[in-house]
């Protein structure tokens, strides 16, 4: 193709220059475009028999909201009262929160 002046000379890692267009190229050098066929996809036979294909739908989880705690005459809820009593025992807030079941 270089001898027929369709493309330029070799220039190392640079691309060659193209001098020919599709209108100027001879018929024997023109490449026909590949024919595109719409072929349905083949499904493997064993895909229907696999255990993974049997999907299990998950049941939605319903979050139960705890009942609101009603403060007593001093303004403390039972959870707060437990926290205070546990904190006064050893002055450890983390252990007191765990004992009062705070998240």
Buried (B, 14 or more C-beta within 10 A) or exposed (E): EEEEEBBBEEEEEEEEEEEBEEEEBEEEEEEEEEEEEEEEEEEEEEEEEEEEEEEEEEEEEEEEEEEEEEEEEEEBBEBBBBBEEBBEEEEEEEEBBEBBEEE
